[in-house]
Amino acid sequence: MMKNFFKEPLLHFLLLSFLLFIAFDFLNPEETESKVVEISAGRVAQLQQRFQKISQRPPSVEETEALVRNYALDEIYNREARALGLDKNDSVVKKRLRQKMEFMLQDTIPQQTERDELDAFFRQNQGKYRVESRFSFEQAYVSLDRDHTELKGLVEQLKTVAASGEKPLGDDSLIPTTVNSASESEIARKFGQRFLNELLALKKNSSWQGPVQSGLGLHFVKINSFEEGLLPALDTVHDKVLNDWKYQKSSEARLTFENELLQRYDVRVEAAQ
């Protein structure tokens, strides 16, 4: 019977609790002030507001008492755990404390700026806000999988056909022969950046031109329509520009803060054996 008694999980829990309290009292023999948990009226109101937001009604007296009790226990558990050193070398705790420091730093970043500064930021980063050009075109594909002499002769023949206004007859492939209203980035993804650069340099008319090279091979191209890209007015993209400005300021502030922190400490890295 005694053997079964010592196997009881409840007994194990009670013994562990007893040992924890002894350890805490041993580690903190004189800390009487830490036994006081101050809960302001403002904090109680905050707990009640959070309850009401979730439950769509104000808490009763009993529920408010339960909220306050739980908040007090959170604080007490935190103090007890820290006193026992349970927060030491804990990557989760470290990450959470770093996040709280970063949130505090974030609160120092201004949420608005002068129009002149935002306008300067907009001009410096206008590539991010530019509306891309769009193309609709046809293409005739020429594979590079042939010897140099044969490829050169075929290209010259297709150039002559293109100059006459006829469609060059390319090789069969899975590449689409017609592309409609594709943006610059879409074309670059399908055909590669080199193809896009050469496409932008072509005359924007409906004649066959080329060859234009891509990572896939050569292409004779007929541009059916072209919509010139443009930089929108700042007012039309104001919110995005402001958010990007705040993100940049936040990144700069964090980098400055981290550099200052590193200067306060002597970071020593043990060399590998």
C-alpha positions as CSV (number, residue, x, y, z in Angstrom):
1,M,0.0,0.0,0.0
2,M,2.8,2.4,0.9
3,K,4.5,1.5,-2.4
4,N,1.3,2.6,-4.3
5,F,1.1,5.7,-2.2
6,F,4.5,6.9,-3.3
7,K,3.5,6.4,-7.0
8,E,0.6,8.9,-6.7
9,P,1.1,11.8,-9.3
10,L,-0.6,14.2,-6.8
11,L,2.1,13.4,-4.2
12,H,4.8,14.0,-6.8
13,F,3.2,17.4,-7.6
14,L,3.0,18.4,-3.9
15,L,6.6,17.4,-3.2
16,L,7.8,19.3,-6.3
17,S,5.8,22.4,-5.2
18,F,7.2,22.2,-1.7
19,L,10.8,22.0,-3.0
20,L,10.2,24.9,-5.3
21,F,8.9,27.1,-2.5
22,I,11.9,26.1,-0.3
23,A,14.3,27.0,-3.2
24,F,12.5,30.3,-3.7
25,D,12.7,31.2,0.0
26,F,16.4,30.2,0.1
27,L,17.2,32.3,-3.0
28,N,15.2,35.3,-1.8
29,P,15.5,35.5,2.0
30,E,15.2,39.2,2.4
31,E,12.9,40.2,-0.5
32,T,9.7,41.3,1.2
33,E,8.8,44.0,-1.2
34,S,8.6,41.4,-4.0
35,K,5.6,39.8,-2.2
36,V,3.5,42.9,-3.1
37,V,1.6,42.8,-6.4
38,E,0.2,46.2,-7.3
39,I,-2.8,46.2,-9.6
40,S,-3.9,49.7,-10.6
41,A,-7.5,50.7,-11.3
42,G,-6.5,51.4,-14.8
43,R,-5.2,47.8,-15.2
44,V,-8.5,46.5,-13.8
45,A,-10.4,48.6,-16.3
46,Q,-8.2,47.3,-19.1
47,L,-8.9,43.7,-18.1
48,Q,-12.6,44.5,-18.1
49,Q,-12.4,46.1,-21.5
50,R,-10.6,43.1,-23.0
51,F,-13.3,40.8,-21.5
52,Q,-16.0,42.9,-23.0
53,K,-14.4,43.0,-26.4
54,I,-14.3,39.2,-26.5
55,S,-17.6,38.4,-24.8
56,Q,-19.6,41.4,-26.1
57,R,-20.7,42.2,-22.6
58,P,-19.2,43.7,-19.4
59,P,-17.9,41.2,-16.8
60,S,-19.9,40.5,-13.6
61,V,-18.3,41.2,-10.2
62,E,-17.3,37.6,-9.9
63,E,-15.8,37.5,-13.4
64,T,-13.9,40.7,-12.6
65,E,-12.5,39.1,-9.4
66,A,-11.4,36.1,-11.5
67,L,-9.7,38.4,-14.1
68,V,-7.8,40.2,-11.3
69,R,-6.9,36.9,-9.7
70,N,-5.6,35.5,-12.9
71,Y,-3.6,38.7,-13.6
72,A,-2.1,38.5,-10.1
73,L,-1.1,34.9,-10.7
74,D,0.5,35.7,-14.0
75,E,2.7,38.2,-12.1
76,I,3.4,35.9,-9.2
77,Y,4.3,33.0,-11.5
78,N,6.6,35.3,-13.4
79,R,8.4,36.4,-10.3
80,E,8.7,32.9,-8.9
81,A,10.0,31.5,-12.1
82,R,12.6,34.3,-12.5
83,A,13.7,33.9,-8.9
84,L,14.4,30.3,-9.6
85,G,16.3,31.2,-12.7
86,L,13.9,29.5,-15.1
87,D,14.2,32.4,-17.5
88,K,18.0,31.8,-17.9
89,N,19.2,30.4,-21.2
90,D,15.6,30.1,-22.5
91,S,15.5,30.9,-26.2
92,V,11.8,31.6,-26.1
93,V,12.1,34.0,-23.2
94,K,15.0,35.7,-24.9
95,K,13.2,36.1,-28.2
96,R,10.1,37.5,-26.4
97,L,12.1,40.0,-24.5
98,R,13.8,41.1,-27.6
99,Q,10.4,41.5,-29.3
100,K,9.2,43.7,-26.5
101,M,12.3,45.9,-26.8
102,E,11.8,46.2,-30.5
103,F,8.1,47.1,-29.9
104,M,9.3,49.8,-27.6
105,L,11.7,51.1,-30.2
106,Q,8.9,51.0,-32.8
107,D,6.8,53.3,-30.7
108,T,9.5,56.0,-31.1
109,I,9.2,56.0,-34.9
110,P,7.1,58.9,-36.1
111,Q,3.9,57.9,-37.9
112,Q,3.7,60.9,-40.1
113,T,6.3,63.1,-41.9
114,E,6.4,66.4,-43.7
115,R,5.2,66.4,-47.3
116,D,8.7,67.5,-48.6
117,E,10.4,64.6,-47.0
118,L,7.8,62.1,-48.2
119,D,8.1,63.6,-51.7
120,A,11.9,63.2,-51.7
121,F,11.5,59.6,-50.5
122,F,9.0,59.0,-53.3
123,R,11.4,60.3,-56.0
124,Q,14.4,58.4,-54.6
125,N,12.4,55.1,-54.8
126,Q,10.2,55.8,-57.8
127,G,11.1,52.5,-59.3
128,K,8.9,50.8,-56.7
129,Y,5.9,52.8,-57.6
130,R,6.2,53.0,-61.3
131,V,3.4,51.3,-63.3
132,E,5.0,48.9,-65.7
133,S,4.7,49.0,-69.5
134,R,2.5,46.4,-71.1
135,F,3.0,44.5,-74.3
136,S,0.8,42.4,-76.6
137,F,2.9,40.6,-79.1
138,E,3.4,37.5,-81.3
139,Q,6.6,35.6,-81.4
140,A,8.2,33.0,-83.7
141,Y,10.7,30.8,-81.9
142,V,14.0,29.6,-83.3
143,S,15.8,26.9,-81.4
144,L,19.6,27.1,-80.9
145,D,19.8,23.3,-81.1
146,R,21.6,23.3,-84.5
147,D,25.1,23.9,-85.7
148,H,26.3,27.5,-86.1
149,T,26.3,27.6,-89.9
150,E,22.8,26.2,-90.1
151,L,21.5,28.6,-87.4
152,K,23.1,31.6,-89.1
153,G,21.6,30.7,-92.5
154,L,18.2,30.1,-91.0
155,V,18.2,33.4,-89.2
156,E,19.2,35.3,-92.4
157,Q,16.3,33.6,-94.2
158,L,13.8,34.5,-91.5
159,K,15.1,38.1,-91.4
160,T,14.2,38.4,-95.1
161,V,10.8,37.0,-94.5
162,A,10.2,39.4,-91.6
163,A,11.4,42.4,-93.7
164,S,8.8,41.5,-96.3
165,G,6.0,41.8,-93.7
166,E,5.3,38.0,-93.6
167,K,5.4,35.9,-90.4
168,P,8.6,34.0,-90.0
169,L,8.1,30.3,-89.6
170,G,9.9,29.2,-86.5
171,D,10.4,25.9,-84.7
172,D,7.6,24.1,-82.8
173,S,7.7,24.6,-79.1
174,L,5.5,24.9,-76.0
175,I,6.3,28.7,-75.8
176,P,3.1,30.7,-76.4
177,T,3.1,32.3,-79.8
178,T,0.8,35.1,-78.7
179,V,1.2,37.1,-75.5
180,N,-1.6,39.6,-74.5
181,S,-1.2,42.6,-72.2
182,A,1.7,41.3,-70.3
183,S,3.6,43.5,-67.9
184,E,7.4,43.9,-67.9
185,S,7.8,41.6,-64.9
186,E,5.6,39.0,-66.4
187,I,7.5,39.0,-69.6
188,A,10.8,38.8,-67.7
189,R,9.6,35.8,-65.8
190,K,8.5,33.9,-69.0
191,F,11.3,34.9,-71.4
192,G,14.1,36.4,-69.2
193,Q,15.5,39.8,-68.5
194,R,17.6,39.9,-71.7
195,F,14.5,39.3,-73.8
196,L,12.6,42.1,-72.0
197,N,15.5,44.6,-72.4
198,E,15.7,43.9,-76.2
199,L,11.9,44.0,-76.5
200,L,11.9,47.5,-74.9
201,A,14.4,48.6,-77.5
202,L,12.4,47.5,-80.5
203,K,10.2,49.9,-82.5
204,K,6.7,49.9,-81.1
205,N,4.9,49.1,-84.4
206,S,3.2,46.1,-85.8
207,S,6.0,44.9,-88.1
208,W,8.0,41.7,-87.5
209,Q,11.4,42.4,-85.9
210,G,14.3,40.5,-84.5
211,P,15.7,38.2,-83.7
212,V,15.5,38.8,-80.0
213,Q,17.4,36.5,-77.7
214,S,16.1,34.9,-74.5
215,G,17.3,32.1,-72.3
216,L,15.2,29.8,-74.5
217,G,16.6,30.7,-77.9
218,L,15.9,33.3,-80.5
219,H,12.6,35.0,-81.3
220,F,11.2,37.1,-84.1
221,V,8.6,39.5,-82.6
222,K,5.6,41.5,-83.8
223,I,4.4,44.0,-81.2
224,N,0.6,44.4,-81.6
225,S,0.1,46.9,-78.8
226,F,2.2,48.8,-76.3
227,E,1.1,50.7,-73.2
228,E,3.8,53.0,-71.9
229,G,4.6,52.7,-68.2
230,L,4.3,55.7,-66.0
231,L,5.1,57.1,-62.6
232,P,1.8,57.9,-60.7
233,A,1.3,61.0,-58.7
234,L,2.3,60.8,-55.1
235,D,-1.3,61.4,-53.9
236,T,-2.5,58.3,-55.7
237,V,0.0,56.0,-53.8
238,H,0.4,58.1,-50.7
239,D,-0.5,55.4,-48.2
240,K,1.9,52.8,-49.7
241,V,4.7,55.4,-49.9
242,L,4.1,56.4,-46.2
243,N,4.2,52.8,-45.1
244,D,7.4,52.2,-47.0
245,W,8.9,55.4,-45.4
246,K,7.9,54.2,-41.9
247,Y,9.4,50.8,-42.6
248,Q,12.7,52.3,-43.7
249,K,12.8,54.7,-40.7
250,S,12.1,51.7,-38.4
251,S,14.9,49.7,-40.0
252,E,17.3,52.5,-39.7
253,A,16.4,53.2,-36.1
254,R,16.8,49.5,-35.2
255,L,20.2,49.3,-36.9
256,T,21.4,52.4,-35.1
257,F,20.1,51.1,-31.8
258,E,21.6,47.6,-32.2
259,N,25.0,49.1,-33.1
260,E,24.9,51.3,-30.0
261,L,24.0,48.2,-27.9
262,L,26.9,46.2,-29.4
263,Q,29.3,49.1,-28.5
264,R,28.2,48.8,-24.8
265,Y,29.3,45.2,-24.6
266,D,32.5,43.2,-25.2
267,V,31.3,40.3,-27.4
268,R,33.8,37.4,-27.2
269,V,33.5,34.5,-29.6
270,E,35.5,31.4,-28.7
271,A,37.6,30.1,-31.6
272,A,36.8,26.7,-33.0
273,Q,39.1,24.0,-31.8
